[in-house]
Amino acid sequence: MATIFVTGSADGLGQLAAKALVYQGHQVVLHARNAERARHAQQSVPGAAHVIVGDLSDVDDIRQVAEAANAWGRFDAVIHNAGVYRASAREVFIVNTVAPYLLTCLMHRPDRLIYLSSDMHLQGRAHLEQLARDQSRVSYSDSKLYVTMLCMAVAHKWPDVYANAVDPGWVPTKMGGPGASDDLQQGYETQVWLAVSEDRATQVSGQYFYHRTATPCNPQAGDIALQERLLSICGAMTGIAFPN
């Protein structure tokens, strides 16, 4: 039995992944933005061990989530699932990129890290000097490029951890909308598989997966100089340097 923390698991893909992991017999800790959503999460995933509350658009709350997670213990895997699409540019950047960065820095190091990306990251551009000055022009695509870049940096810096990114596809969740054309089940199965499977195909790092298949990602994500600059910017914004 593995112990897994899933951010943004009050609904959508995070909740579906949590349900699948509980069904498999794993110990799952949920995360929700506020107390009301936490109650909903516990009702929706009654087999979950615990739920941690914190707004990932607020840096102080992100720190508190990390503290609560560490108080619970060390996780075997963390699925950085939480994300926003329809929000201000700064909020998109904080939730989609800074929150995974800060949680990665502050939480006890797990064996496996899974970061939710998107095929839209292929349209993103690493305008890092602009980012350092002003986060009000970050697009959703940029934010998903940055979280993919973070994943690749973790894989490079922490060889003892399996760190991989996942494109869940365009699936019919609240975020994706009813017209989304990808299969919902396949939208969460890859991150579940990466979190707990002993398949040799999961014992890799620095990969970008779509439906359990490693696929090419934006070349900027693998650029070590860009990775270092992104880590530096996130470190300056949060006051927490990435632990090498």
C-alpha positions in Angstrom: 0.0 0.0 0.0 1.3 3.4 -1.0 0.5 6.8 0.6 -0.4 9.5 -2.0 -1.2 13.2 -1.8 -3.4 14.6 -4.6 -3.7 18.3 -4.9 -7.0 19.7 -6.3 -8.9 16.6 -5.5 -12.3 18.0 -4.6 -13.5 17.4 -8.1 -12.4 16.7 -11.7 -9.4 14.6 -12.6 -7.9 14.9 -9.1 -11.0 13.4 -7.5 -11.2 10.6 -10.1 -7.5 9.8 -9.5 -8.1 9.8 -5.7 -11.1 7.4 -6.1 -9.1 5.0 -8.3 -6.2 5.0 -5.8 -8.5 4.3 -2.8 -10.2 1.6 -4.8 -6.8 -0.1 -5.3 -6.3 0.0 -1.5 -3.9 2.9 -1.2 -3.9 5.5 1.5 -4.9 8.8 -0.1 -4.8 12.3 1.3 -7.0 14.8 -0.5 -6.6 18.5 -0.9 -9.3 21.2 -1.3 -9.3 25.0 -1.6 -11.6 25.7 1.3 -13.6 24.0 4.1 -16.8 23.6 2.0 -14.9 21.9 -0.8 -13.1 19.8 1.7 -16.4 18.4 3.0 -17.5 17.7 -0.5 -14.2 15.9 -1.2 -14.6 13.7 1.8 -18.2 12.8 0.9 -17.1 12.1 -2.7 -14.1 9.9 -1.7 -15.2 8.4 1.6 -12.3 6.0 1.7 -9.7 8.8 1.8 -7.6 9.1 4.9 -7.6 12.8 5.3 -8.1 16.1 3.5 -5.8 19.1 3.7 -7.3 22.6 3.1 -5.5 25.5 1.5 -5.9 28.0 -1.3 -3.1 27.4 -3.8 -3.5 30.8 -5.3 -2.1 32.3 -2.0 1.6 31.7 -1.2 1.0 31.7 2.6 -1.7 29.1 2.2 0.7 27.0 0.0 3.2 27.0 2.8 0.5 25.9 5.3 -0.5 23.1 2.9 3.1 21.9 2.9 3.3 22.1 6.7 0.1 20.1 7.0 1.3 17.5 4.5 4.6 17.1 6.4 2.7 16.8 9.7 0.9 13.9 8.1 4.1 12.2 7.1 6.2 11.4 4.1 4.3 10.4 1.0 5.3 7.7 -1.5 3.9 9.9 -4.3 2.5 13.3 -4.8 0.3 14.2 -7.7 0.4 17.9 -8.5 -3.0 18.0 -10.1 -4.5 21.4 -9.0 -4.8 23.9 -11.8 -6.9 26.8 -13.0 -7.7 28.0 -16.5 -10.3 30.9 -16.2 -8.5 33.2 -13.8 -6.2 36.2 -13.9 -2.8 35.7 -15.4 -1.1 36.0 -12.0 -3.5 33.5 -10.4 -2.9 31.0 -13.3 0.8 31.3 -12.7 0.7 30.9 -8.9 -1.7 27.9 -8.9 -0.3 26.1 -12.0 3.4 26.8 -11.5 4.4 28.4 -8.2 2.2 26.0 -6.0 3.9 22.9 -7.4 7.3 24.6 -7.1 6.8 25.5 -3.4 5.2 22.2 -2.4 8.1 20.4 -4.1 10.6 22.5 -2.2 8.9 22.3 1.2 7.3 18.9 1.5 9.3 15.8 2.5 10.8 14.3 -0.7 8.6 11.5 -2.0 9.7 8.6 -4.2 7.5 9.8 -7.1 6.3 13.2 -8.3 3.7 13.6 -11.0 3.0 17.1 -12.5 -0.2 17.7 -14.5 0.7 19.5 -17.7 -1.3 20.0 -20.9 -0.8 19.7 -24.7 -1.4 23.5 -24.6 2.1 23.8 -23.1 3.4 23.2 -26.7 2.1 26.7 -27.5 3.8 28.2 -24.4 6.9 30.4 -24.5 9.4 30.9 -21.8 9.6 34.6 -21.5 11.5 34.4 -18.3 12.9 37.9 -18.0 9.5 39.3 -18.6 8.1 36.9 -16.0 10.6 38.0 -13.4 9.3 41.6 -13.8 5.6 41.0 -14.3 3.4 37.9 -13.9 0.3 39.7 -15.4 1.0 38.4 -18.9 1.3 34.7 -18.3 -1.0 32.6 -20.4 -2.3 29.2 -19.4 -0.1 27.7 -22.1 2.9 29.4 -20.5 2.0 28.2 -17.0 1.9 24.6 -18.3 5.2 25.0 -20.0 6.7 26.3 -16.7 5.3 23.4 -14.7 6.7 20.9 -17.3 10.0 22.7 -17.0 9.8 22.4 -13.2 9.2 18.7 -13.6 12.2 18.3 -15.9 14.4 20.3 -13.5 13.4 18.0 -10.6 14.2 15.0 -12.6 17.6 16.4 -13.4 18.4 17.5 -9.8 16.9 14.7 -7.9 18.0 11.4 -9.5 16.6 9.4 -6.6 13.0 10.5 -7.4 10.8 9.5 -10.4 9.5 12.9 -11.6 7.3 12.9 -14.7 4.7 15.2 -16.4 1.3 14.1 -17.7 -0.9 15.5 -20.4 -4.4 14.2 -19.4 -5.9 15.2 -22.7 -8.9 17.5 -23.3 -11.4 15.7 -21.2 -15.0 16.6 -20.1 -14.4 17.9 -16.6 -15.6 21.3 -15.3 -12.4 22.8 -16.7 -12.5 21.0 -20.0 -16.2 21.5 -20.6 -18.9 19.1 -22.0 -17.5 19.4 -25.6 -14.1 17.9 -24.7 -13.2 15.0 -27.0 -10.7 12.9 -25.0 -11.7 9.9 -22.9 -12.2 10.8 -19.2 -11.0 7.6 -17.8 -7.7 7.8 -19.7 -7.5 11.4 -18.5 -6.7 10.2 -14.9 -5.3 6.7 -15.4 -1.8 7.7 -16.4 -1.1 9.7 -13.2 -2.5 6.8 -11.1 -0.3 4.4 -12.9 2.8 6.6 -12.5 2.0 7.0 -8.8 1.8 3.4 -7.7 2.6 0.9 -10.5 5.6 -1.3 -10.3 5.7 -1.6 -14.1 9.2 -0.9 -15.4 7.7 1.7 -17.7 6.9 3.8 -14.7 10.4 3.6 -13.2 11.6 6.5 -15.3 12.1 10.2 -14.8 12.0 13.4 -16.9 9.3 12.0 -19.2 6.1 13.6 -20.6 3.3 11.1 -20.8 0.0 11.0 -22.7 -2.2 8.0 -22.1 0.7 6.0 -20.6 3.0 6.7 -23.6 6.1 8.9 -23.3 5.8 11.6 -26.0 7.9 14.6 -27.0 7.3 17.9 -25.0 8.2 21.5 -25.8 12.0 21.6 -26.2 12.2 24.6 -23.9 11.1 22.4 -21.0 14.3 20.4 -21.3 16.6 23.4 -21.5 18.7 23.4 -18.3 19.6 27.1 -18.5 15.9 28.0 -18.8 15.1 25.6 -15.9 17.6 27.2 -13.7 16.3 30.7 -14.5 12.7 29.6 -13.7 13.7 28.1 -10.4 15.5 31.3 -9.6 12.5 33.4 -10.3 10.2 31.1 -8.3 12.7 31.2 -5.5 12.8 35.0 -5.5 9.0 35.3 -5.6 8.5 32.9 -2.6 11.7 33.4 -0.6 12.3 29.6 -0.9 15.3 28.4 -3.0 15.0 25.1 -4.7 16.8 22.5 -2.5 19.6 20.8 -4.5 
